[in-house]
Amino acid sequence: MYEVKKRLEISAAHSLELDYDSKCTDMHGHNWIIDIYLRSETLNENGMIMDFSHIKNAIGDKFDHKILNDVVDFNPTAENLAKYICDSLAPFCYRVDVRESENNVASYIL
């Protein structure tokens, strides 16, 4: 089994739709760290699961310096973003960790 991990560091803003009072319903930003894990039993014709630059282009370029509410059509919580990223890199992605801050990390694991 082959495995790769790609770490992306992006800056992006969002506001959350919540059913309770929270400062997170106001627009605010994070310096996000996103760890993306891919695995495969085989490699492509280039000897890779997926080129690291293709992962960056598919995810990093989509979210970096953006307002996430304008990019996705769901409530852009860290949990929802982790699942979205994992689904976007199917069938190879099996885990995504989305870190909003040092102490706040959400993961999606297949």
C-alpha angles and dihedrals in degrees: 000000000000122000135185131184123203121192118203125190113200138166115221141149132223144162123215131225104226135169092221136054112278137149086231090078087072119080109268138154141231138193093232125203113202122190114196121193123199130180138180139167090224137039127227124248089279094055095254140107088220131334111260090229090056090055090049092048094047096048113011096047090048095054109023114111091356137121100246093209087064093049103047132040097222137068100287099226117153089251094053091046092052092054093044092052092047092050090047091060098045136175094027102041116090103161140027127182116197116194117194093176139349093280101034118074129156123193135196115199127179 
